[in-house]
Amino acid sequence: MTPPSSDGALAVENPATGEIVGYAPQSGASDVAAAFDAASAAYPRWRHDEQARRDALERAAALLLGAVDELAPLLTAEQGRPLEQARHEVRRSAQWFEYFARLAVDPVVVQDDETARVAVRRRPLGVVAAITPWNFPLLLAAWKIAPALRAGNTVVIKPSPVTPLSTLRMVELLGRVLPPGVLTPLSGDAEVGGLMVAHPLARKISFTGSTATGKRIAAAAGANLSRLTLELGGNDAAIVLDDCDVPAAAAKIFAASFINAGQVCMSVKRVYVPERAHDEFVGVLADLARRTRVGDGASPETQMGPLTTAAQLERVSELVDGAVAGGATAVTGGRRLPGPGHFYPPTIVTGASDDSGLVAEEQFGPALPVLTYTDVDDAVRRANAGPYGLAGSVWGRDLERARAVAGDLDCGTVWLNAHLPIGPHQPFGGVKDSGLGVENGLPGLESFSDAQTYYEPNTTGTNT
């Protein structure tokens, strides 16, 4: 939902208080045209100086590290997460710039003999349209900006209208180390995003957000045959095996489910445990949930902040209420907290059916259904049911067995005895309705380029 506007600007609310913390521009068609023109004009020079690109990304990383104390409070004010977690996001964003600045990209020689030398090298695409969500505004912008620029493209970026302020400020700061036109911001609602996707100069669209929006973008991008990377929704399952260290696993799964108030595409959103371990597992989760301090992210005592939007608060409430109405039990939480702000406590739900919305859909909030199984093959089948396939995890002491179970999960990333560790070197993407393509690592960098096969005859050979 787009925030209310004032004099053509978007009002940005603090989700902990409901107060207006600032305004962002509402870009129009002329702004979109100007942004793409600037990016196109900057592209020829930018693409041809690789060392300058690498140096600029190194400087960008250092700049972000120096701006942690400026960007983090702004991020907390508009997104809601605790301040130290916001600082961590800024620092992690800098890591992406540093990694891609230092990543070597060499041609791949596929033939080198008396006939010819044939190599495959990468060429930038042109102007990239990047559209980012509200749950990790800076980090997910860095996932797109850093590899796109390293590959030699220029970027036009639009943050979510819910959390635009920190991204716009980050782009403004990066303008100190990037040439004009190389990184250009836009701000506004879905209409602006639609203009970006349809623009003939957008040679690639990189989008992170909902599956429904991703499908619309994919359809629209076909008109210009624009390249696509879509990182979409997830309903990630954790499967706990019967030889698992229950207290240790439960604590890690809790952390991976409720970080950022559960607003993480790859977080644990449902967990399958053996029947005999159910009560112990739920007991650990419930204890952690009750001890979690929920509040304004600006307070140093806060461990979990609010949901970022009122719509998301309403959705989580409806999913939990629906599960309870269907016979499930909210062991902890289960009701929004009183007072201003979009607060919902960590909620552990047992006894939900597999067809409950809380289990079958992506809740994207602080509610975790715990489901039981007696046969691990059945748990895998249930984990794979549904349209999503972003990430998952398997927990157990017997690593060979855990690896076998992990290999049967239909998802782009699977962790063993962990959930959420990710870095700029790790390719990340989903299968099924969770997306197209990958981000991060060398494959992520290559996704911002086209392959060019370069054939050179060996003049001393007999090539014809």
Buried (B, 14 or more C-beta within 10 A) or exposed (E): EBBEBEEEBBBBBBBBBEEEBBBBBBBBEEBBEBBBBBBBBBBEEBBEEEEEBBEBBBBBBBBBBEBBEEBBBBBBBBBBBBBEBBBBBBBBBBBBBBBBBEBEBEEEEEEEEEEBBBBEBBEBBBBBBBBBBBBBBBBBBBBBBBBBBBBBBBBBBBBBBBBBBBBBBBBEBBBEBBBEBBBBBBBBBBBBBBBBBBBEBBBBBBBBBBBEBBEBBBEBBEEBEBBBBBBBBBBBBBBBBBEBBBEEBBBBBBBBBBBBBBBBBBBBBBBBBBEEBBEEBBBBBBBBBEEBEBBBBBBEEBBBBBBBBBEBBBBBBEBBBBBBEBEBEBBBBBEBBEEEBBBBBBBBBBBBBEEBBBBBBBBBBBBBBBBBBEEBEEBBEBBBBBBBBBBBBBBBEEEEBBEEBBEBBBBBBBBBBEBBEBEBEBBBBBEBBBBBBBBBBBBBBBBBBBEEEEEEEBEEEEEE
